[in-house]
Amino acid sequence: MLRGSAVGLRARHEDDIPVLRAELYNDVVTASRAESGAWRPVSPGAKDPRLAVDGAEEGHVPFSVVELEGGSLVGTATLWGIDDHNRSAHLGLSLLPASRGRGYGSDAVAVLCHYGFVVRGLRRLQLETLSDNLAMLRAAERNGFVREGVLRSSAWVLGEFLDEVLLGLLAREWEPDARR
């Protein structure tokens, strides 16, 4: 497990999947704001490609986010679009509703940065988030991410186009303890 100050990132366990499905992916509003495509239902018992982990996809590393104190599941984090040639990747994070507002997001982003820069040897991490996702913007900026641009009306979310903010962080700019 990769450890931050309050959360850890570990492999996805089979018993994480029903919780993540119920609290994140079956919530149409949350899923529509987090996913790049349209929400669609997944039948109970069906393999959900967003949650199933088979280890076959090298460019996508999903984690479950857990509290260090007690080990309870608080969300999901992902390093995706990993490009080994250009040594870059994107990161994503989604916290369970009851776990939001506790600082877990900033800590999880910090641990993802450690994984990307130290474990994987990447030189650039980036993320895209809706312009009104203030929690993710704060978590990224607390960890040194810089706003690089706005993708105007780039995300179709529940009947309207929304702006996305593009943020980036280079390994040479990263300060491991910036979140504290």
N, C-alpha and C positions, 0 to 999 in steps of 0.2 A: 504494500500500500504506500502511496505517496502521501506525505503528511504536510499540512499547513499548520496554522496556529489553532484553528477551531474545527477544520474539516479534513477529511482524507479522501483521496480518489482511489477506488479499488475496482477490480473487475466486476462486471455485472453478474449478479447471482440470479438464478432462476426465480427465486421468490421476490426479487425486486420488480420483476416485469408486471405482475398484476397491479402493484401500487403505482408504478409510473404510468401504466396504461390508464388506470382509473382517474388519477389526479392531474395528469398532464395531457395525455393524448386523447382521452375521451371528452375532455373539456374543449368544446368547439372554439371558444374565444381564445383560450390559452394556446391551443395547438395552431390556430390560424395565425396568430401573431408570431409564433416561434418557427414555424415551418416555412419553407420557400414555396411550397405548393399548396393546393387546395386541401382542406381537411376532408378526410374520407373515413368512414367507419371501418373497423376491423372486427370480424366475427369473433365471438368468444372462442378461445382454444386455437385460433389460427395463429400462425407465425407472423408476428408483426415485424416487418423488416427494419423499422426504426428502433426496435428494442432488442431483437434477437442478435446475439453475438456468436458468430461462428469462427472468427479469426481469419477468414479467407480474404477480407478486404484490407489490403496493406495501407491504403491511403486514408483510413478511417479508424480512429481509436476511441471507442466509447468507454466511459467510466461511470460508475455510480458514485455519487457524492454522499458521504456519511459523516455524522458528527463524530468527532474523536472521543468525546465524553459520552459513552453509552452506545455508540455504534449505530444509531438509528439512521435510516435512509432519509436524506433531505433533498435529493434531486439527481440530475444527470449532467455530465459534462463531456465534451467531445473535442478532440483534435481531428479535424477533417480536411479533405483536400490537400493532404500532405504531398508535397512535391519535393522529392529527394534531390532532383537535379538542381532546382533553384533554392533548395533548403528553406522552404516556407510552408506555412499551413494556416488554416483558419481555426478559430476556436468558437465553441458554442456552450451555452449553459442554460439550464432551466431548473429552477427550484420549485419544490412542492409549495403550494399556497401557504401552508402553516409555517414554512421555514423562511419565508421572505422577511426582509427588514431586520435581520439579525447579524448582518455582516458576513454571512456565509458566502455570498457572491464574490466579494472582493478577495476573500481567502481562497476560494476555488479558482478564480482567475490567476492568482499568484501561483498556485500549485500547477495549473496548466502551463504557465510560463516556464516554471522550473522543468517540467516534463519536456516541453518543446525545445528549450534552449540547452539545458544540461544533459538530459537523457537522450534526446534525439539529435542534438547538434544542429538545430535549425538556426537560421540567421534572421528570419522575419516571421512574426505572427501578426495576423490581422483578424478583425471581426467586423461584421456588419450587423447593425441593430436598428430597429425602428427609432425614428427621431424622438418619439415620446417615451421611450424606454429609459427613463431617468436612472433607474437602479443599475442597469447594465452599463450605461454611459459612465456613471460614478465608479462602478467597480473597475472598469477598464482604465479610466483616467487615474485612479488611485494607484494602479499598477504601472503607470508610465506610458500607457497608450496615448497616441497623439491623433487628434481628429485630422484626417487627410482629405475629407471631402464629404459632400452630401450628394446622394444619388436621388435626384428629384423624382417624385412620383414613381418610384421603381418597384414598390411592393403593393400588390393587390390584396387587401385585407378586408374581408367581410363587407364588400360592396363599395370600397373606396380605395384610391391609390394613396399611399403614404410615402413620405420620404424615409430613406435609410441613411444612417451615418456610417461612414467607413473610417475605422481607426486602425492604426498600425503601430507596431513596436519592433525595433531592431535589437538584436542581441547586445550590441555594443552600448545601447541606451538603457538596457534593463538593469534595474537595481533590485536585487532579490528581496530586500526588506522595505521597499517603498510603500507597501500596503499598510505597514504598522505605524 
